[in-house]
Amino acid sequence: MTNANATPAPGEAIVIGAGIVGVCCALYLQRDGHRVTLIDPKGPGNGASFGNAGNLGWASCVPAAMPGVLKKVPQMLFDADAPLKLHWGHVPAAAGWFARFIANARPARVEAIADARQALLSRLHEGYQPLLEDAGAEDLLDYSGLLMTWESEEAYAGSAYALELRRRRGVPMDVLDGNEARQMEPALTPSVTRAVHFPRLAHVVNPLRLTETLARHFERRGGRLLREAARGFEMGPIGPVAVTTDGGRRAADRFVVAAGVWSKHLARQLGTRTPIEAERGYHTVFGDPGIALRAAIMSADRYIAVTQMETGIRATGVAEFADPERPADMRYAEMVQRRAQGLLPGLRDGQRTQWMGPRPSHPDSLPVLGRSPRFPNVVFAYGHDHIGLALGGITGRIVSDLVAGRPAPVDLTPYRPDRF
Ligand SMILES: Cc1cc2nc3c(=O)[nH]c(=O)nc-3n(C[C@H](O)[C@H](O)[C@H](O)COP(=O)(O)OP(=O)(O)OC[C@H]3O[C@@H](n4cnc5c(N)ncnc54)[C@H](O)[C@@H]3O)c2cc1C
């Protein structure tokens, strides 16, 4: 007699996308005994996971759409120096996204979204720990905390609600004045007058090396990594039976779509449409910075994050809404560079490198994380916007729970693929 509640036996699984999210999904499925194939044309960690700010931020529950955003967006779009960029040609494609984004700025929605983000963020170390331990990659995390800074009283007052959202969700923080902030981080400009320190908050000192190390560990344990692009699916009676790629036909019985912003087209082929936009961010790495930072920094007035990496100091910022394949406009990486040098006057600009990558963003600042509404053997795991590095591990853990039929550690209702 078979037990209807029995966990399904391990089988053949395919994970599409080898960013930090896909690699963590592949590792967790492998831990459950599945034979796993990971497919990515560019190899591990070369999408958004390459060049992010590295923060593993339990302090990031605050969504992008906040009360009052309707007034700020037009001003930001017309100000050449603002961090928000939208190309006129992209307006028709993004209009619906922005309409939903603004609808999510209502206080009740903001509270619900912050709860849903925090539910995942508070488990981020639980998600990563087993993977980092197994792969011997714990040295990639630095727990020196995060310093958020303000240079204008008006901007600080404008952040009161965002700080309150964090405080009410139990995020530990110390409020500092400018001198206290400079004692903690002497490289800061004298114009910093306010700061909040989030103690022991971790950052990854080399996000690419993290994804690559985990992917190598996956291969060492028998996982198969194919440098191919998924093009579509071959369908069977209950769902897909194979992924068609530029290299051939790859058969499996379980499928995970984890291709960041590129998941949109793959999910659509499986009958699920989610409004996802490429929120393209830029970075400049100062390879010979002349200073070393004691904590990761986020400047609320300059809209940048600055992080000490093993390759130098990395400054990130800008949200450019455009097709992910449109060529990068490195003037924005230069804007980030100038802002970082304003915040940290001693920052030398030798040996700089620049980069652009697409944050996969839904208008409600939540990922899609759940079983396909149409096909029981498909799980979607994409759209982690500004916190995908932080959420890679816990996402992988939840995906493996869904595939195994185990209860997930959080209520997955807010992340349903069919919520839009
Ligand atoms: C400037 C910037 C700063 C950021 N800072 C932070 C931060 O401090 N902390 C944080 O948590 N997050 C941060 N983020 C967000 C984070 O980087 C992303 O949320 C995260 O990397 C998303 O990971 P992913 O695996 O879903 O997507 P990606 O890393 O984009 O990976 C998707 C993969 O899918 C592959 N792919 C595409 N099409 C196909 C196909 N057809 N077949 C197979 N594979 C395909 C791509 O090649 C790619 O490798 C930042 C992002 C940016 C841009």
The ligand as a Tripos MOL2 file, in Angstrom:
@<TRIPOS>MOLECULE
LIG
   53    58     1     0     0
SMALL
NO_CHARGES

@<TRIPOS>ATOM
      1 C1         23.9720   47.4260   -7.7470 C.3       1 LIG1
      2 C2         23.3000   46.3040   -7.0080 C.ar      1 LIG1
      3 C3         23.4810   46.2010   -5.6210 C.ar      1 LIG1
      4 C4         22.8640   45.1730   -4.8980 C.ar      1 LIG1
      5 N1         23.1310   45.0300   -3.5620 N.ar      1 LIG1
      6 C5         22.6010   43.9690   -2.8770 C.ar      1 LIG1
      7 C6         22.9540   43.7440   -1.5080 C.ar      1 LIG1
      8 O1         23.7500   44.4660   -0.9070 O.2       1 LIG1
      9 N2         22.3790   42.6930   -0.8810 N.ar      1 LIG1
     10 C7         21.4970   41.8520   -1.4970 C.ar      1 LIG1
     11 O2         20.9890   40.9310   -0.8570 O.2       1 LIG1
     12 N3         21.1790   42.0280   -2.8110 N.ar      1 LIG1
     13 C8         21.7120   43.0550   -3.5010 C.ar      1 LIG1
     14 N4         21.4000   43.2430   -4.8250 N.ar      1 LIG1
     15 C9         20.4180   42.3490   -5.4490 C.3       1 LIG1
     16 C10        20.9950   41.0040   -5.8030 C.3       1 LIG1
     17 O3         22.2270   41.1600   -6.4960 O.3       1 LIG1
     18 C11        20.0000   40.2430   -6.6700 C.3       1 LIG1
     19 O4         18.7200   40.2440   -6.0690 O.3       1 LIG1
     20 C12        20.4470   38.7950   -6.8250 C.3       1 LIG1
     21 O5         21.7620   38.7270   -7.3190 O.3       1 LIG1
     22 C13        19.5090   38.0280   -7.7510 C.3       1 LIG1
     23 O6         20.0260   36.7430   -7.9040 O.3       1 LIG1
     24 P1         19.4240   35.7370   -8.9570 P.3       1 LIG1
     25 O7         20.1810   34.4850   -8.8510 O.co2     1 LIG1
     26 O8         17.9450   35.6820   -8.8030 O.co2     1 LIG1
     27 O9         19.6500   36.4630  -10.3680 O.3       1 LIG1
     28 P2         20.9760   36.6550  -11.2350 P.3       1 LIG1
     29 O10        22.1910   36.7640  -10.3860 O.co2     1 LIG1
     30 O11        20.7140   37.7500  -12.1860 O.co2     1 LIG1
     31 O12        21.1160   35.2650  -11.9870 O.3       1 LIG1
     32 C14        20.2450   34.8730  -13.0020 C.3       1 LIG1
     33 C15        21.0000   33.9220  -13.8880 C.3       1 LIG1
     34 O13        20.1010   33.3790  -14.8740 O.3       1 LIG1
     35 C16        20.8520   33.1830  -16.0460 C.3       1 LIG1
     36 N5         19.9550   33.0700  -17.2060 N.ar      1 LIG1
     37 C17        19.3510   34.0600  -17.8940 C.ar      1 LIG1
     38 N6         18.6250   33.5480  -18.9110 N.ar      1 LIG1
     39 C18        18.7820   32.2040  -18.8520 C.ar      1 LIG1
     40 C19        18.2930   31.1300  -19.6240 C.ar      1 LIG1
     41 N7         17.4900   31.3420  -20.6700 N.pl3     1 LIG1
     42 N8         18.6660   29.8840  -19.3030 N.ar      1 LIG1
     43 C20        19.4700   29.6530  -18.2310 C.ar      1 LIG1
     44 N9         19.9610   30.6260  -17.4610 N.ar      1 LIG1
     45 C21        19.6210   31.8870  -17.7670 C.ar      1 LIG1
     46 C22        21.7500   34.4130  -16.1220 C.3       1 LIG1
     47 O14        22.8670   34.1610  -16.9650 O.3       1 LIG1
     48 C23        22.1310   34.6000  -14.6530 C.3       1 LIG1
     49 O15        23.3530   33.9780  -14.3360 O.3       1 LIG1
     50 C24        22.0150   44.2570   -5.5750 C.ar      1 LIG1
     51 C25        21.8590   44.3470   -6.9500 C.ar      1 LIG1
     52 C26        22.5040   45.3530   -7.6700 C.ar      1 LIG1
     53 C27        22.3440   45.4050   -9.1620 C.3       1 LIG1
@<TRIPOS>BOND
     1     1     2 1
     2     2     3 ar
     3     2    52 ar
     4     3     4 ar
     5     4     5 ar
     6     4    50 ar
     7     5     6 ar
     8     6     7 ar
     9     6    13 1
    10     7     8 2
    11     7     9 ar
    12     9    10 ar
    13    10    11 2
    14    10    12 ar
    15    12    13 ar
    16    13    14 ar
    17    14    15 1
    18    14    50 ar
    19    15    16 1
    20    16    17 1
    21    16    18 1
    22    18    19 1
    23    18    20 1
    24    20    21 1
    25    20    22 1
    26    22    23 1
    27    23    24 1
    28    24    25 2
    29    24    26 1
    30    24    27 1
    31    27    28 1
    32    28    29 2
    33    28    30 1
    34    28    31 1
    35    31    32 1
    36    32    33 1
    37    33    34 1
    38    33    48 1
    39    34    35 1
    40    35    36 1
    41    35    46 1
    42    36    37 ar
    43    36    45 ar
    44    37    38 ar
    45    38    39 ar
    46    39    40 ar
    47    39    45 ar
    48    40    41 1
    49    40    42 ar
    50    42    43 ar
    51    43    44 ar
    52    44    45 ar
    53    46    47 1
    54    46    48 1
    55    48    49 1
    56    50    51 ar
    57    51    52 ar
    58    52    53 1
@<TRIPOS>SUBSTRUCTURE
     1 LIG1         1 GROUP 0 **** ****
